[in-house]
Amino acid sequence: MSSSPLASVLFVCVHNAGRSQMAAGFLSHLAGDRVEVRSAGSAPGDQVNPAAVEAMREVGVDISEARPKVLTTDAVQASDYVITMGCGDACPVFPGKQYLDWVLEDPAGQGVEAVRPIRDEIRTRVEALVAEIDAAAVRKS
């Protein structure tokens, strides 16, 4: 196995405080160093949603040290996959990138009970993404 990542993935939502942070946490947890993981927001919040942090802690993924980051053109250019979650046209488009739009409920302002089903949907989608990345790597080898 090569030491370089199989792919790099950028998760984007508006505030980079809930959905994109949970997705990045799951991808890091599930793929380890096989995939380079980034997340950003078109209008980043001040902190990661505490209910998202708690919901992820419940499934053994710690995102408590994560901080919202601003979306940059460089982050998009450096990514193989760009996954948007409700940021609309704020994300720049470059040829050769795979763009996916995941329609997910926004956990902003919701308690952990409401965030759990969003977390679980994100995990399902991230697991499918890991399988896709692994399959693409096998096809290339």
N, C-alpha and C positions, 0 to 999 in steps of 0.2 A: 504494500500500500504506500502510495506516495505521501510525502509530508505536507504537500499543499492541499488545501480544501478542494472538495469535489465541485463546489459551487459557492457563490455568495448570494445571500438573500437579504433584501431590505423590506421591512414591514413599515407601512406608512399609515397613520391615521391623523386626525386633526391635532389632537392635544398630546399625542405620544405618551398618554398617561394610563391607558387601559388595554384596549384590544391589541395594539401593536406591541406593547410591553409583554403581555401574556404570551403572544405568539412567539416573540423573540426568546422568552424564557423557556417555552416548550421546545423550540427548535434547538437551542443550546443544550438543553437537558437530553433530548432524544438523539441528536446527531453528534454531540460532542464536537471535537475539532475537525470532523469530516466536512462541516459546512461553516462558512464565515457568516456571522449573523449581525445584522444592523437593524436599528429601528429609529424612526424619526417622525416628526409632526410638522404639518404645514403652519400651525400656530401652537407651539408647545406650551403645555401647562407648567405650573410651578413645581409639581410633584406627581409621582405615580399615585393613582387612585388607591387609597388604603384598602378598599374592598377588593380590588384586584390583587393586591399584595397578599391579603388574607386568603382569598380563594386559591391562589397558587400555592401558598404555604400548606394548605390542606392536602394538596396532592404531591407534596414533597419537592416543589420547585420554589427556590428563593429568588424573588425579584426585588427584595427590599432595598438593595443598593442601586437599583436602576434609577436613572434620572432622565426626564424628557429632554430630547435634543431637537434642534431645528433641522428641517429637511434641506439638504444642499444638493446642488447639481452634481457635485463630486460623488456623493454617496450613491446617487442613481447610476452614474456612469460606471462606478466600481462594482455594481451588482449584476448578477446574472438573472435573478428573479426580483421583480418589484411587485410587492403585494400590497394593494391599497385597501383600506377599510374605511370608506366614507369620507375620503379627502377630495373627491371629485377631480377637477382639472388642475389642482394645485401641483400635481406631480409631473415633472418634465418627462417627455417621452423621447427615447433614443432608440435607433435601430439596433437589432440584435439582442435586445432584452426580452425576457418573457414577463409580460404583465398579466397579473391576475387581480380581479376585484372581488374581495370577499365581502358579501353583504352580511353584516353582523349587527346586532343591537348594540347601541352605545351604552357601556356600563356607567357613564358619568352620572354622579348623583344618586346611584343606586346602592343598596345594601348588599352584603355578601350573598344573601339568599338569591337575589336577582342576578348576581354576577356568575354564580355557579353554572347555570346552563350555557351562558356565553363562553365561559372558560372551557366547558366540555366540548362545545362545537368547535372552538379554536383548536383544541387538542386533536380532534378528529381530522380537521383540515391539515394541520401540521404533520400528523402521521402519514397522510396521503402524499404530502409534499416530499417528505423524507423518502418514501418509497419511490416517487418519481425521480428524484435526484439520484438515488442509488441505481435505479434501472438505467438512467441515462449514462451513468458512469460505466456500467457493465457494457452497454452498447458501444461506447467509445473505446473500450479496451480490447 
